[in-house]
Amino acid sequence: MLFFQLTWESFRFAISALKSNLTRTILSLLGVTVGIFAIIAVFTLVDSLEGKIKSSFAFLGTNVIRVDRFPFANGPQNYPWWKYFRRPPATLAEYKFIAPRLKNAEAVTISASSNATIQAGSNAFEGMSLTGVEYTYQDVFEVALEEGRYFSESEINASRNLAILGKKIATSLYPNQPALGKEVKIKGMKFTVIGIFEEEGEGFLDLPSKDQACLIPYGAFNKMYYTGRNGLEPTIAAKGLETDIGLVALENEITGLLRAKRGLKPSQEDNFSLNKTEFIQNAIGSIFDVISVAGWVIGGFSILVGGFGIANIMFVSVRERTNIIGIQKSLGAKNYFILFQFLFEAVCLSLIGGIAGILLVYILSFIPLGSLDLILSVNNVILGLGVSSIIGVVAGIVPATLAARMDPVEAIRTA
């Protein structure tokens, strides 16, 4: 009860003191406002940009290892680049050898892609990303459908001419009618549309989007394109178990099986690369960590100036109210009451500046930035309020301590 009473009294004193000199208060708030705005604006931009880019790489899957010729990261130092080109691509036979033998994978799949033109009557869509898939593709990669269904296992095995279209392709080919159940033509072959992907919206950084993608059975894809050696390179991908931290067990298992299938001797080096999709996400995260540090540095200088401004106004406030402090202490006010009173005033002052900075960021989030949506997260709001509170405590602790230690008699005598 005493705490709430003390807080209420301190709040009244703080508001009264801040109102008594509004111009001085506003000028003191500017530093904190600009500082919090700079930090939270950078963090909001970084979070939104990082989330957008990572979502754009969703086509690579989560917790997935891919078998490729080239590594995502730089390979061993002094490794001749031409050796990567001499590596054999993955094959359907290798997929059929690996898939039933993997013990540390939730699912394994193989797919191959190419750009193609799709037609329906007089309408055509160029630059479509055509991918031939196995039935397990949906278990490794996300396949979110707005309409229709995924392929059945028997349809995949029979290489049926069926297709799942992206939303943009469907509306381009059939602008005023549903595309589901209709026929489309790819490289002279007719396909029946059995599904439509959920719309992803405008792509970012020109990365692949499901809106411009089309899935067909792997066997049907093979009828149009030759895959394997000297043809289109398919990709074998395996989704790891949640219990396999870092996918170490899965990586070792794939390495052993693939070396055995390719007949590599113990003395021979791997002629394939195992790429983890998390590498790209970690690389993106590292880049934005640097940007976040830059945001702290930029905003830190502004907050430092704001902190000095709050400390200055608190020293002035203590000097102006010295007589009142003496009267309060002579009437029995404890040192902690005086300390809390001025400290609360400093925190209030800093919080008002912080809230103003956060509001500016919130207003900024409504400005259209193309395909990027700025989202002010709850975590960033809490961070802004937390930093403001800390600045208020640091800036107000010295003036509040001086006020609390004043001698009541000397304070009353002060004019």
Beta strands, then each sheet from edge to edge (+ up, - down):
strand 1: 64-68
strand 2: 105-120
strand 3: 123-133
strand 4: 145-148
strand 5: 162-165
strand 6: 183-186
strand 7: 189-197
strand 8: 213-217
strand 9: 235-240
strand 10: 273-276
sheet 1: 4+ 7- 5- 8+ 3+ 2- 9+ 1- 10+
sheet 2: 4+ 7- 5- 8+ 3+ 2- 6+
end
